[in-house]
Amino acid sequence: MDWKPLAIVIAIALISLALIGSPATWLTLTIAGLAMGMILFLAASGLTLVFGLMDVLNFGHGIFIAIGAFVASTLLGYLYAAGAGGGFWSDAVILLVAAIASMVVAGIAGWCFERLIVKTVYGDHLKQILVTTGGLIIGIELNKVIWGSAQRSLNLPESWRGSLSIAGVSAEKYRLAAIVLGAIVFGAMAWTFSRTKIGLLIRAGVQDREMVESFGYRISTLFVIVFVAGSALAGFGGLMWGLFQQNITAEMGAQLNILIFIVIIIGGLGSVPGALTGAVLIGLSTNYVGFLFPIASQFANIGVMVLILIWRPQGLFPVASSRGQG
């Protein structure tokens, strides 16, 4: 484990504390930054997974983000119109149902996308960029046909709004939940790919596909599962980002794609720990710079990426370049 990238995160936080001066304000900004970072990680983790294990540059990743957000918005609208919810835990169950629905539909959409588009361009990054970008454009238009082109509100349930205040430190309930969920997803991904049979098979297939297939396992099927899982995670990330922004549009996935690619470039293409570290860096930097230098807040993300790439051109946690194709 390389601890230098983590030291950078800590250094940025400590320098910001010195510049801000007020510990309470700094803690509030730090919690907000961690929440934003974890939500970005949820949206980026699927793309990181697909590239890291399948060597696929999927510029159509934003489709599944938007699909997840719209499916959740539609389901939440029906459930609350029917009188469901009302309390903190009942609303939590409803949000969980919406998250599962968004992941299932986004996963199905991902399977169709992989079979119809990505399957034909394995092993060719240029073609992957071209066809998946075209798929993204078509997906945006299909979203407009199904859900319309107007902006929709995606508000938190009443019981999930508001903040908790302890010793002058204010933290929104939703942001605290986002931090916990991001940590759980990261832990689940790390456990799956290091401690389970399917995770070990996928990792082995990346390194030596022919050897794994000689034992009777179909790596192509396992890679489809990876793509579907990555799409499902994007759908979950779309719901979380929509609740964070409190509105959704058909173009939201394409817009969020920019931040996602900044995150995975900073972290190192294909690195899950790198995606988490990059997302946290972006979340903290955005909040700190926005408070200290509002005029420079629009350039904070690009600035962090440039500085990291000057130091480590391959990202914070570069991965091996040899991978298998599905």
For each residue, the residues with C-beta under 8 A, 3 or more apart:
1:
2: 5 316 317
3: 6 7
4: 7 8
5: 2 8 9 274 277 316 317
6: 3 9 10 277
7: 3 4 10 11
8: 4 5 11 12 281 316
9: 5 6 12 13 277 280 281 284
10: 6 7 13 14
11: 7 8 14 15
12: 8 9 15 16 281 284 285 288
13: 9 10 16 17 30 284
14: 10 11 17 18
15: 11 12 18 19
16: 12 13 19 20 26 29 284 288 292
17: 13 14 20 23 26
18: 14 15 21
19: 15 16 288 292
20: 16 17 25 26 29 288 291 292
21: 18 25
22: 25 26
23: 17 26 27
24: 27 28 167 168 169
25: 20 21 22 28 29 291
26: 16 17 20 22 23 29 30
27: 23 24 30 31 169
28: 24 25 31 32 169 170 171
29: 16 20 25 26 32 33 287 288 291
30: 13 26 27 33 34 284 287
31: 27 28 34 35 169 171 175 176 179
32: 28 29 35 36 172 175 283 287
33: 29 30 36 37 280 283 284 285 286 287 288
34: 30 31 37 38 175 179 280 283 284
35: 31 32 38 39 172 174 175 176 178 179 244 283
36: 32 33 39 40 244 282 283 286 287
37: 33 34 40 41 182 279 280 281 282 283 284
38: 34 35 41 42 178 179 181 182 183 279 280 283
39: 35 36 42 43 178 182 237 240 241 244 283
40: 36 37 43 44 237 241 259 260 263 279 282 283
41: 37 38 44 45 182 185 186 263 275 276 279 280
42: 38 39 45 181 182 185 233 236 237 240 241
43: 39 40 46 65 234 237 238 240 241 256 259 260
44: 40 41 47 48 237 260 263 264 275 278 279
45: 41 42 48 49 185 186 189 230 233 237 272 275 276
46: 43 49 50 61 64 229 230 231 232 233 234 237
47: 44 50 51 58 61 230 234 260 264
48: 44 45 51 52 264 267 269 270 271 272 274 275
49: 45 46 52 53 189 226 229 230 233 272
50: 46 47 53 54 56 58 61 226 227 230
51: 47 48 54 55 56 57 58 264 269 270
52: 48 49 269 270 271 272 319 323
53: 49 50 202 203 206 223 226 270 323
54: 50 51 122 223 226 227 323 324 325 326
55: 51 122 123 323 324 325
56: 50 51 118 122 128 227 326
57: 51 125 128 129 132
58: 47 50 51 61 118 128 132 230
59: 62 128 129 132 133 136 257
60: 63 113 117 132 133 135 136 139
61: 46 47 50 58 64 65 132 136 230 234 253 257 260
62: 59 65 66 136 139 234 252 253 254 255 256 257 260
63: 60 66 67 109 113 135 136 139 140 143 253
64: 46 61 67 68 106 109 110 113 231 232 234 235 238 253
65: 43 61 62 68 69 106 234 235 237 238 241 252 253 256
66: 62 63 69 70 139 140 143 238 248 249 250 251 252 253
67: 63 64 70 71 102 105 106 109 139 143 235 238 253
68: 64 65 71 72 102 103 105 106 234 235 236 237 238 239
69: 65 66 72 73 102 154 235 238 239 241 242 248 252
70: 66 67 73 74 143 146 147 152 238 248
71: 67 68 74 75 98 101 102 105 106 235
72: 68 69 75 76 98 99 101 102 154 238 239 242
73: 69 70 76 77 152 154 242 248
74: 70 71 77 78 147
75: 71 72 78 79 97 98 101 102
76: 72 73 79 80 94 95 98 154
77: 73 74 80 81
78: 74 75 81 82
79: 75 76 82 84 85 94 97 98
80: 76 77 83 84 85 94 157
81: 77 78
82: 78 79
83: 80
84: 79 80 90 94
85: 79 80 90 91 94 157 159
86: 90 91 159
87: 90 91 159
88: 91 92 159 160
89: 92 93
90: 84 85 86 87 93 94
91: 85 86 87 88 94 95 157 158 159 160
92: 88 89 95 96 160
93: 89 90 96 97
94: 76 79 80 84 85 90 91 97 98 157
95: 76 91 92 98 99 157 160
96: 92 93 99 100
97: 75 79 93 94 100 101
98: 71 72 75 76 79 94 95 101 102 239
99: 72 95 96 102 103 236 239
100: 96 97 103 104
101: 71 72 75 97 98 104 105
102: 67 68 69 71 72 75 98 99 105 106 235 236 238 239
103: 68 99 100 106 107 232 233 235 236
104: 100 101 107 108 232 235
105: 67 68 71 101 102 108 109 235
106: 64 65 67 68 71 102 103 109 110 231 232 234 235 236 238
107: 103 104 110 111 228 229 231 232 235
108: 104 105 111 112 228
109: 63 64 67 105 106 112 113 231
110: 64 106 107 113 114 227 228 230 231 232 234
111: 107 108 114 115 224 227 228 231
112: 108 109 115 116
113: 60 63 64 109 110 116 117 118 135 227 231
114: 110 111 117 118 119 224 227 228 326
115: 111 112 118 119 224
116: 112 113 119
117: 60 113 114 120 121 131 132 135
118: 56 58 113 114 115 121 122 128 131 132 227
119: 114 115 116 122 326
120: 117 131
121: 117 118 124 127 128 131
122: 54 55 56 118 119 325 326
123: 55 325
124: 121 127 128
125: 57 128 129
126: 129 130
127: 121 124 130 131
128: 56 57 58 59 118 121 124 125 131 132
129: 57 59 125 126 132 133
130: 126 127 133 134
131: 117 118 120 121 127 128 134 135
132: 57 58 59 60 61 117 118 128 129 135 136
133: 59 60 129 130 136 137
134: 130 131 137 138
135: 60 63 113 117 131 132 138 139
136: 59 60 61 62 63 132 133 139 140 253 254 257
137: 133 134 140 141
138: 134 135 141 142
139: 60 62 63 66 67 135 136 142 143 253
140: 63 66 136 137 143 144 250 251 253 254
141: 137 138 144 145 250
142: 138 139 145 146
143: 63 66 67 70 139 140 146 147 250
144: 140 141 147 148 149 250
145: 141 142
146: 70 142 143
147: 70 74 143 144 152 250
148: 144 152 250
149: 144 249 250
150:
151: 247 248 249
152: 70 73 147 148 247 248 249
153: 246 247
154: 69 72 73 76 242 243 245 246 247 248
155: 243 246
156: 160 161 174 243 246
157: 80 85 91 94 95 160 161
158: 91 161
159: 85 86 87 88 91
160: 88 91 92 95 156 157 173 174 177
161: 156 157 158 173 174
162: 172 173
163: 170 171 172 173
164: 170 171 172 173 176
165: 168 169 170 171
166: 169 171
167: 24
168: 24 165
169: 24 27 28 31 165 166
170: 28 163 164 165
171: 28 31 163 164 165 166 175 176
172: 32 35 162 163 164 175 176
173: 160 161 162 163 164 176 177
174: 35 156 160 161 177 178 243 244
175: 31 32 34 35 171 172 178 179
176: 31 35 164 171 172 173 179 180
177: 160 173 174 180 181
178: 35 38 39 174 175 181 182 240 244
179: 31 34 35 38 175 176 182 183
180: 176 177 183 184
181: 38 42 177 178 184 185 240
182: 37 38 39 41 42 178 179 185 186 276
183: 38 179 180 186 187
184: 180 181 187 188
185: 41 42 45 181 182 188 189 233 236
186: 41 45 182 183 189 190 272 276
187: 183 184 190 191
188: 184 185 191 192
189: 45 49 185 186 192 193 272
190: 186 187 193 194 272 273
191: 187 188 194 195 196
192: 188 189 195 196 198 199
193: 189 190 196 199 200 202 203 272
194: 190 191 199 200
195: 191 192 199
196: 191 192 193 199 200
197: 200 201
198: 192 201 202 222 225
199: 192 193 194 195 196 202 203
200: 193 194 196 197 203 204
201: 197 198 204 205 212 217 219 222
202: 53 193 198 199 205 206 219 222 223 226
203: 53 193 199 200 206 207
204: 200 201 207 208 211 212
205: 201 202 208 209 212 213 217 219 222 223 324
206: 53 202 203 209 323 324
207: 203 204 322 324
208: 204 205 211 212 324
209: 205 206 212 213 219 324 325
210: 213 214
211: 204 208 214 215
212: 201 204 205 208 209 215 217 219
213: 205 209 210 216 217 218 219
214: 210 211
215: 211 212
216: 213
217: 201 205 212 213 222
218: 213 221 222
219: 201 202 205 209 212 213 222 223 324 326
220: 223 224 326
221: 218 224 225
222: 198 201 202 205 217 218 219 225 226
223: 53 54 202 205 219 220 226 227 324 326
224: 111 114 115 220 221 227 228 326
225: 198 221 222 228 229
226: 49 50 53 54 202 222 223 229 230
227: 50 54 56 110 111 113 114 118 223 224 230 231 326
228: 107 108 110 111 114 224 225 231 232
229: 46 49 107 225 226 232 233
230: 45 46 47 49 50 58 61 110 226 227 233 234
231: 46 64 106 107 109 110 111 113 227 228 234 235
232: 46 64 103 104 106 107 110 228 229 235 236
233: 42 45 46 49 103 185 229 230 236 237
234: 43 46 47 61 62 64 65 68 106 110 230 231 237 238 253
235: 64 65 67 68 69 71 102 103 104 105 106 107 231 232 238 239
236: 42 68 99 102 103 106 185 232 233 239 240
237: 39 40 42 43 44 45 46 65 68 233 234 240 241
238: 43 64 65 66 67 68 69 70 72 102 106 234 235 241 242 248 252 253
239: 68 69 72 98 99 102 235 236 242 243
240: 39 42 43 178 181 236 237 243 244
241: 39 40 42 43 65 69 237 238 244 245 252 256
242: 69 72 73 154 238 239 245 246 247 248 252
243: 154 155 156 174 239 240 246
244: 35 36 39 174 178 240 241
245: 154 241 242 248 252
246: 153 154 155 156 242 243
247: 151 152 153 154 242
248: 66 69 70 73 151 152 154 238 242 245 252
249: 66 149 151 152 252
250: 66 140 141 143 144 147 148 149
251: 66 140 254 255
252: 62 65 66 69 238 241 242 245 248 249 255 256
253: 61 62 63 64 65 66 67 136 139 140 234 238 256 257
254: 62 136 140 251 257
255: 62 251 252 258
256: 43 62 65 241 252 253 259 260
257: 59 61 62 136 253 254 260 261
258: 255 261 262
259: 40 43 256 262 263 282 301
260: 40 43 44 47 61 62 256 257 263 264
261: 257 258 264 265
262: 258 259 265 266 278 282 301 302 304 305
263: 40 41 44 259 260 266 267 275 278 279 282
264: 44 47 48 51 260 261 267 268 269 270 271 274 275 278 315
265: 261 262 269 278 305 309 315
266: 262 263 274 277 278 281 282 304 305 308 309 315 316
267: 48 263 264 271 273 274 275 276 277 278 279 315 316 317
268: 264 271 274 314 315 316 317 318 319
269: 48 51 52 264 265 314 315 318 319
270: 48 51 52 53 264 319 323
271: 48 52 264 267 268 274 275 315 316 317 318 319
272: 45 48 49 52 186 189 190 193 275 276
273: 190 267 276 277 317
274: 5 48 264 266 267 268 271 277 278 315 316 317 318 319
275: 41 44 45 48 263 264 267 271 272 278 279
276: 41 45 182 186 267 272 273 279 280
277: 5 6 9 266 267 273 274 280 281 316 317
278: 44 262 263 264 265 266 267 274 275 281 282 308 315 316
279: 37 38 40 41 44 263 267 275 276 282 283
280: 9 33 34 37 38 41 276 277 283 284
281: 8 9 12 37 266 277 278 284 285 304 308
282: 36 37 40 259 262 263 266 278 279 285 286 300 301 304
283: 32 33 34 35 36 37 38 39 40 279 280 286 287
284: 9 12 13 16 30 33 34 37 280 281 287 288
285: 12 33 281 282 288 289 300 301 303 304
286: 33 36 282 283 289 290 297 300 301
287: 29 30 32 33 36 283 284 290 291
288: 12 16 19 20 29 33 284 285 291 292
289: 285 286 292 293 296 297 300
290: 286 287 293 294 297 300
291: 20 25 29 287 288 294
292: 16 19 20 288 289
293: 289 290 296 297
294: 290 291 297
295:
296: 289 293 299 300 303
297: 286 289 290 293 294 300
298:
299: 296 302 303
300: 282 285 286 289 290 296 297 303 304
301: 259 262 282 285 286 304 305
302: 262 299 305 306
303: 285 296 299 300 306 307
304: 262 266 281 282 285 300 301 307 308
305: 262 265 266 301 302 308 309
306: 302 303 309 310
307: 303 304 310 311
308: 266 278 281 304 305 311 312 315 316
309: 265 266 305 306 312 313 315
310: 306 307 313
311: 307 308
312: 308 309 315 316 318
313: 309 310
314: 268 269 318
315: 264 265 266 267 268 269 271 274 278 308 309 312 318
316: 2 5 8 266 267 268 271 274 277 278 308 312
317: 2 5 267 268 271 273 274 277
318: 268 269 271 274 312 314 315
319: 52 268 269 270 271 274
320: 323
321:
322: 207
323: 52 53 54 55 206 270 320
324: 54 55 205 206 207 208 209 219 223
325: 54 55 122 123 209
326: 54 56 114 119 122 219 220 223 224 227
